[in-house]
């Protein structure tokens, strides 16, 4: 593990302390209690290292909302600024802070595991560099832009920023986004004996490797009748013939070879003009790809603030994430039986979101939360409302959930 951290530290010219003494703790981690959520309180770097001993290659999905390095006076430390690092300028200290934690995470994830990280413009490019180094450039999945404010942040000069990012990587090429359930059947405006379907995808290949010479065995004639049925043979000589030619007369190719097209011709549809499409069928378990721009009032910052006030009575945490955003992220990125990790737990939104989804779809998701026991300033509104350390805020929500719904359960443990 330290070898991996040292390698990345050297390649990026960072100065990361990997002395084993800083990780030595007397408390052991175990998950003998069968709870929906386990909250570990303490330094997340130490706890992640200890989790590696028990949960290596076990995490399905990780969501984190780390400090953005805004230099604002929040309840947590959000000022990790370097003095003109020769390569990374003022960003080096934040990169050092994140590197070892992301290396530990990489070890914890399954080969099919996925990480999603919230970030803003300031550290987004540097986070991408770290993730490319640790997870590999080829395992980048998406940079999702999320609209968090309709009016934007007015304190910014020139342009009012109203978005943040969620950066998504897989541990390996085996990682796969599950997508959203397609619950809207109204766009499936056609029907045959196989079910409802819509026409929205050409059978002729477009883009790269779409020419006849790229796949000669996928250039062959198809035949169609006046009802749009497609065939690979013209046995009665009454059908119309079509080849995969584009509007400029360039010879392209079909998506499938002739053998597959013969077996699955019922999935094809021909327009009156002989344009061949692939039928897109609706089904109860059909999933659709998430888009890269998420714009929904449920994701707005003010929504998150209102949710926090409903639970705590006041805004005890400056940067909460909306419950709906995390629910949508979980449901579109991982399965119903996922083991989920959040090591910047904050107000515990990730555990709340996973539990809500379990209640909705009978899932068995479980969550591991990690939050520091950093003392809260006596002038902060959270301290005035009875919270002494940051993890008290996380645990309060978990207790609130337990009192609100007997199906929720959690275990809390300090790791010192």
C-alpha positions as CSV (number, residue, x, y, z in Angstrom):
1,X,0.0,0.0,0.0
2,X,2.7,2.5,1.0
3,X,4.6,1.4,-2.1
4,X,1.7,2.5,-4.3
5,X,1.4,5.8,-2.4
6,X,5.1,6.4,-2.7
7,X,5.1,5.7,-6.4
8,X,2.3,8.2,-7.1
9,X,3.9,10.7,-4.7
10,X,7.2,10.5,-6.7
11,X,5.5,10.6,-10.1
12,X,3.6,13.7,-9.2
13,X,6.4,15.3,-7.2
14,X,4.3,15.3,-4.0
15,X,5.4,14.9,-0.4
16,X,3.2,12.3,1.3
17,X,4.1,11.0,4.7
18,X,3.6,7.2,4.7
19,X,5.3,6.4,8.0
20,X,3.5,3.4,9.4
21,X,3.5,4.9,12.9
22,X,0.7,7.3,12.0
23,X,-1.6,4.4,11.3
24,X,-1.0,2.5,14.5
25,X,-4.1,2.3,16.6
26,X,-5.2,0.1,19.4
27,X,-8.8,-0.2,18.2
28,X,-9.8,-3.0,15.9
29,X,-12.5,-2.7,13.2
30,X,-15.1,-5.5,13.0
31,X,-18.5,-5.7,11.5
32,X,-20.0,-8.5,13.6
33,X,-23.2,-6.5,14.2
34,X,-25.6,-6.9,11.3
35,X,-26.6,-3.3,10.8
36,X,-27.7,-1.4,7.7
37,X,-25.1,1.3,8.5
38,X,-21.7,1.2,10.3
39,X,-20.4,4.6,11.4
40,X,-16.6,4.7,12.2
41,X,-15.5,7.9,14.0
42,X,-11.9,9.1,13.6
43,X,-9.3,9.9,11.0
44,X,-10.6,8.6,7.7
45,X,-7.1,7.8,6.5
46,X,-6.4,5.5,9.5
47,X,-9.8,3.9,9.3
48,X,-9.5,3.2,5.5
49,X,-6.2,1.6,6.1
50,X,-7.6,-0.7,8.8
51,X,-10.7,-1.5,6.7
52,X,-8.3,-2.8,4.0
53,X,-7.4,-5.7,6.3
54,X,-11.0,-6.8,6.5
55,X,-12.8,-5.5,3.4
56,X,-10.3,-5.6,0.6
57,X,-12.1,-5.9,-2.8
58,X,-15.5,-5.7,-1.0
59,X,-16.9,-2.3,-1.8
60,X,-19.4,-2.0,-4.7
61,X,-19.8,1.8,-4.7
62,X,-18.2,4.8,-3.0
63,X,-19.5,8.3,-2.9
64,X,-17.6,11.1,-1.3
65,X,-18.0,14.8,-0.9
66,X,-14.5,15.9,0.1
67,X,-13.4,19.4,1.1
68,X,-13.4,21.6,-2.0
69,X,-10.5,23.7,-0.6
70,X,-12.5,26.9,-0.8
71,X,-10.6,28.5,2.1
72,X,-14.0,29.3,3.7
73,X,-14.4,29.0,7.5
74,X,-16.6,25.9,7.5
75,X,-17.3,23.4,10.4
76,X,-14.4,21.4,8.9
77,X,-11.0,22.3,7.6
78,X,-11.3,23.6,4.0
79,X,-8.0,25.3,3.6
80,X,-5.2,23.1,2.4
81,X,-3.0,25.6,0.4
82,X,0.6,25.1,-0.6
83,X,3.3,27.7,-1.1
84,X,3.9,27.8,-4.9
85,X,4.7,24.1,-5.6
86,X,6.8,24.0,-8.7
87,X,4.2,21.9,-10.6
88,X,0.9,22.1,-8.8
89,X,1.1,25.6,-7.3
90,X,-1.2,26.1,-4.3
91,X,-3.0,22.8,-5.0
92,X,-0.2,20.4,-3.9
93,X,-1.3,20.1,-0.2
94,X,-4.8,19.2,-1.2
95,X,-3.6,16.6,-3.6
96,X,-1.3,15.1,-0.9
97,X,-4.3,15.0,1.4
98,X,-6.4,13.1,-1.1
99,X,-3.8,10.8,-2.7
100,X,-3.4,8.3,0.2
101,X,-7.2,8.2,0.8
102,X,-7.9,7.4,-2.8
103,X,-5.2,4.7,-2.9
104,X,-6.8,3.0,0.2
105,X,-10.2,3.3,-1.6
106,X,-8.9,1.6,-4.7
107,X,-7.8,-1.4,-2.7
108,X,-11.3,-1.6,-1.0
109,X,-13.3,-1.5,-4.2
110,X,-14.3,-4.7,-6.0
111,X,-13.0,-5.0,-9.6
112,X,-16.5,-4.0,-10.6
113,X,-16.6,-1.2,-8.1
114,X,-17.3,2.5,-8.9
115,X,-16.3,5.7,-7.2
116,X,-18.2,9.0,-7.6
117,X,-16.7,12.2,-6.1
118,X,-18.4,15.6,-5.8
119,X,-16.1,18.6,-6.5
120,X,-16.2,22.1,-7.9
121,X,-14.1,24.0,-10.5
122,X,-11.2,24.8,-8.2
123,X,-9.9,21.3,-7.6
124,X,-11.7,19.4,-10.3
125,X,-8.7,19.3,-12.8
126,X,-6.3,18.1,-10.0
127,X,-8.7,15.5,-8.8
128,X,-8.9,14.1,-12.3
129,X,-5.1,13.9,-12.4
130,X,-5.0,11.9,-9.2
131,X,-7.7,9.6,-10.3
132,X,-6.0,9.0,-13.7
133,X,-2.9,8.0,-11.7
134,X,-4.6,5.8,-9.2
135,X,-7.5,4.3,-11.2
136,X,-6.1,4.7,-14.7
137,X,-7.2,7.0,-17.5
138,X,-9.0,4.1,-19.3
139,X,-11.3,3.6,-16.2
140,X,-12.7,7.2,-16.4
141,X,-16.5,6.9,-16.8
142,X,-17.9,10.4,-16.6
143,X,-17.8,14.0,-15.5
144,X,-21.3,14.8,-14.5
145,X,-22.3,18.4,-14.2
146,X,-25.0,19.0,-11.6
147,X,-27.0,22.2,-11.4
148,X,-27.0,23.2,-7.7
149,X,-28.3,26.8,-8.0
150,X,-30.7,28.6,-10.3
151,X,-29.1,32.0,-9.8
152,X,-25.5,30.9,-9.3
153,X,-23.0,32.0,-6.7
154,X,-23.1,35.8,-6.8
155,X,-19.8,36.2,-5.0
156,X,-17.9,34.9,-8.1
157,X,-16.6,37.6,-10.5
158,X,-17.7,37.8,-14.1
159,X,-19.8,34.5,-14.2
160,X,-22.2,33.3,-11.6
161,X,-21.4,29.6,-11.2
162,X,-24.4,27.4,-10.8
163,X,-23.0,23.9,-11.2
164,X,-20.7,21.4,-9.5
165,X,-19.3,18.1,-10.8
166,X,-19.5,14.5,-9.9
167,X,-16.4,12.6,-11.2
168,X,-17.0,8.9,-11.8
169,X,-14.3,6.2,-12.3
170,X,-14.4,2.4,-12.3
171,X,-11.7,0.3,-10.6
172,X,-11.3,-1.7,-13.7
173,X,-12.9,-2.2,-17.1
174,X,-15.4,-4.5,-15.5
175,X,-17.1,-1.6,-13.8
176,X,-20.5,-0.9,-15.3
177,X,-23.1,1.8,-14.6
178,X,-26.6,0.2,-13.9
179,X,-28.5,3.2,-15.2
180,X,-32.0,4.6,-14.3
181,X,-35.1,2.5,-14.5
182,X,-37.1,3.5,-17.6
183,X,-40.5,4.2,-16.0
184,X,-41.9,6.3,-18.8
185,X,-43.6,4.0,-21.4
186,X,-45.4,6.9,-23.2
187,X,-42.6,7.3,-25.8
188,X,-43.0,3.6,-26.8
189,X,-45.6,4.4,-29.5
190,X,-45.5,1.1,-31.5
191,X,-46.5,-2.4,-30.6
192,X,-46.0,-5.9,-31.9
193,X,-46.4,-9.4,-30.5
194,X,-43.2,-8.9,-28.5
195,X,-44.4,-5.7,-26.8
196,X,-44.2,-2.0,-26.9
197,X,-41.3,-0.4,-28.8
198,X,-40.0,2.8,-30.3
199,X,-37.9,3.6,-33.3
200,X,-34.8,5.6,-32.4
201,X,-31.7,3.8,-33.6
202,X,-30.3,3.2,-37.1
203,X,-29.3,-0.3,-38.0
204,X,-26.7,1.1,-40.3
205,X,-23.4,1.8,-38.5
206,X,-22.3,5.4,-38.1
207,X,-19.0,7.0,-37.1
208,X,-15.8,5.1,-36.6
209,X,-15.3,1.7,-38.3
210,X,-18.6,2.1,-40.2
211,X,-17.3,1.6,-43.8
212,X,-17.9,-1.5,-45.8
213,X,-14.2,-2.3,-45.9
214,X,-14.0,-2.2,-42.0
215,X,-16.3,-5.2,-41.7
216,X,-17.0,-6.7,-45.2
217,X,-19.1,-9.5,-43.7
218,X,-21.6,-6.9,-42.4
219,X,-22.3,-5.5,-45.9
220,X,-25.2,-7.5,-47.4
221,X,-28.7,-6.8,-48.7
222,X,-31.8,-6.7,-46.5
223,X,-35.4,-6.9,-47.7
224,X,-38.5,-5.4,-46.4
225,X,-42.3,-5.3,-47.0
226,X,-44.9,-2.5,-46.9
227,X,-45.5,-3.2,-43.2
228,X,-41.9,-2.6,-42.2
229,X,-41.0,-6.2,-41.6
230,X,-37.3,-7.0,-42.4
231,X,-35.8,-10.2,-43.9
232,X,-32.4,-11.4,-44.9
233,X,-33.8,-13.5,-47.8
234,X,-36.2,-12.5,-50.7
235,X,-37.8,-15.9,-51.2
236,X,-40.9,-14.8,-53.1
237,X,-39.1,-12.0,-55.0
238,X,-41.8,-9.4,-53.9
239,X,-39.7,-7.6,-51.3
240,X,-37.8,-4.4,-51.7
241,X,-34.0,-4.5,-51.4
242,X,-31.8,-2.2,-49.4
243,X,-28.0,-2.0,-48.7
244,X,-26.3,0.0,-45.9
245,X,-25.6,3.1,-48.0
246,X,-25.7,6.5,-46.5
247,X,-27.4,9.6,-48.1
248,X,-24.1,10.4,-49.9
249,X,-24.0,7.0,-51.5
250,X,-21.1,5.8,-49.4
251,X,-21.1,2.1,-48.7
252,X,-21.4,1.6,-44.9
253,X,-22.2,-1.6,-43.0
254,X,-24.9,-3.0,-40.7
255,X,-24.5,-3.4,-37.0
256,X,-24.9,-7.2,-37.1
257,X,-23.6,-9.9,-39.3
258,X,-26.1,-11.8,-41.5
259,X,-26.5,-14.8,-39.2
260,X,-27.6,-12.7,-36.3
261,X,-29.8,-10.5,-38.5
262,X,-31.5,-13.7,-39.7
263,X,-32.2,-14.9,-36.2
264,X,-33.3,-11.5,-34.8
265,X,-34.9,-9.9,-37.8
266,X,-38.0,-9.3,-35.6
267,X,-36.0,-6.6,-33.8
268,X,-35.6,-4.6,-37.1
269,X,-38.1,-2.2,-38.7
270,X,-38.0,-0.6,-42.2
271,X,-39.5,2.8,-43.0
272,X,-41.4,3.3,-46.3
273,X,-38.1,4.7,-47.7
274,X,-36.1,1.7,-46.7
275,X,-34.3,3.1,-43.7
276,X,-33.6,0.2,-41.4
277,X,-34.0,0.7,-37.6
278,X,-33.5,-1.4,-34.5
279,X,-36.6,-1.6,-32.4
280,X,-36.1,-0.3,-28.8
281,X,-38.5,-2.4,-26.7
282,X,-39.8,-1.4,-23.3
283,X,-39.6,-3.8,-20.3
284,X,-40.2,-3.6,-16.6
285,X,-36.5,-4.0,-15.9
286,X,-35.3,-1.8,-18.7
287,X,-32.5,0.7,-17.7
288,X,-31.5,3.9,-19.5
289,X,-28.1,5.6,-19.4
290,X,-27.6,8.6,-17.1
291,X,-26.9,11.8,-18.9
292,X,-23.8,14.0,-18.2
293,X,-25.9,17.0,-17.2
294,X,-28.2,16.6,-14.2
295,X,-30.7,19.5,-14.0
296,X,-33.5,18.9,-11.5
297,X,-34.9,21.2,-8.8
298,X,-34.5,18.2,-6.4
299,X,-30.7,18.7,-6.7
300,X,-30.6,22.3,-5.7
301,X,-28.6,23.5,-2.6
302,X,-31.6,25.1,-1.0
303,X,-33.4,21.7,-1.1
304,X,-30.5,20.2,0.9
305,X,-30.5,23.1,3.3
306,X,-34.3,22.6,3.9
307,X,-33.8,18.9,4.5
308,X,-31.1,19.6,7.1
309,X,-33.3,22.0,8.9
310,X,-36.1,19.5,9.1
311,X,-33.8,17.0,10.8
312,X,-31.6,19.3,12.9
313,X,-33.8,22.3,13.4
314,X,-31.2,24.6,11.9
315,X,-28.3,24.6,9.4
316,X,-25.6,22.8,11.4
317,X,-23.5,21.9,8.3
318,X,-22.6,24.4,5.6
319,X,-22.3,22.1,2.6
320,X,-25.0,19.4,2.7
321,X,-26.0,17.4,-0.4
322,X,-29.6,16.9,-1.4
323,X,-31.0,13.5,-0.4
324,X,-32.6,13.1,-3.9
325,X,-29.2,13.7,-5.6
326,X,-27.5,10.9,-3.7
327,X,-30.5,8.6,-4.1
328,X,-30.3,9.0,-7.9
329,X,-26.6,8.6,-7.9
330,X,-26.8,5.3,-6.0
331,X,-29.7,3.9,-7.9
332,X,-28.1,4.7,-11.3
333,X,-24.5,3.5,-10.4
334,X,-24.9,0.3,-8.4
335,X,-27.1,-2.6,-7.6
336,X,-29.8,-3.2,-4.9
337,X,-27.5,-5.3,-2.8
338,X,-24.5,-3.0,-2.9
339,X,-22.0,-2.3,-0.1
340,X,-21.5,1.4,-0.1
341,X,-18.8,3.5,1.4
342,X,-18.7,7.3,2.2
343,X,-15.6,8.4,4.1
344,X,-16.5,12.1,4.2
345,X,-19.8,11.3,5.8
346,X,-20.8,14.8,6.9
347,X,-24.5,14.7,7.8
348,X,-24.9,11.1,6.8
349,X,-26.9,11.7,3.7
350,X,-25.5,8.7,1.9
351,X,-26.8,6.3,4.6
352,X,-30.2,8.0,4.5
353,X,-30.4,7.8,0.7
354,X,-29.5,4.1,0.7
355,X,-32.0,3.3,3.3
356,X,-34.8,5.2,1.5
357,X,-34.0,3.2,-1.7
358,X,-34.1,-0.1,0.3
359,X,-37.6,0.9,1.5
360,X,-38.7,1.7,-2.0
361,X,-37.4,-1.3,-3.9
362,X,-36.8,-4.0,-1.2
363,X,-33.1,-3.6,-1.6
364,X,-30.4,-4.8,0.8
365,X,-27.9,-2.0,0.5
366,X,-25.5,-1.5,3.4
367,X,-23.4,1.6,4.1
368,X,-20.1,2.3,5.8
369,X,-19.7,5.9,7.0
370,X,-16.5,7.5,8.3
371,X,-16.4,10.9,9.9
372,X,-13.8,12.6,12.0
373,X,-14.1,13.5,15.6
374,X,-12.8,17.0,15.1
375,X,-13.9,19.4,17.8
376,X,-16.4,22.0,16.6
377,X,-15.7,25.7,17.3
378,X,-17.7,27.1,20.2
379,X,-18.9,29.9,18.0
380,X,-20.4,27.6,15.4
381,X,-24.2,27.1,15.3
382,X,-23.7,23.3,15.5
383,X,-21.8,23.6,18.9
384,X,-24.6,25.9,20.2
385,X,-27.0,23.2,19.3
386,X,-25.2,20.6,21.4
387,X,-22.8,19.0,18.9
388,X,-19.2,18.8,20.2
389,X,-17.4,17.0,17.4
390,X,-18.3,16.7,13.7
391,X,-19.2,13.0,13.9
392,X,-21.9,13.9,16.5
393,X,-23.8,15.5,13.6
394,X,-23.5,12.3,11.5
395,X,-24.6,10.1,14.4
396,X,-27.6,12.4,15.2
397,X,-29.1,11.7,11.8
398,X,-28.6,8.0,12.2
399,X,-30.4,8.1,15.5
400,X,-33.1,10.3,14.0
401,X,-33.6,7.6,11.2
402,X,-33.8,4.9,13.8
403,X,-36.5,6.7,15.8
404,X,-38.3,7.5,12.5
405,X,-38.3,4.0,11.1
406,X,-37.7,0.8,13.1
407,X,-36.3,-0.9,9.9
408,X,-33.2,1.2,10.1
409,X,-30.3,0.1,12.2
410,X,-26.7,1.3,12.8
411,X,-23.6,0.7,14.8
412,X,-21.3,3.5,15.9
413,X,-17.6,3.0,16.9
414,X,-14.7,5.3,17.6
415,X,-11.4,4.4,16.1
416,X,-8.6,6.2,18.0
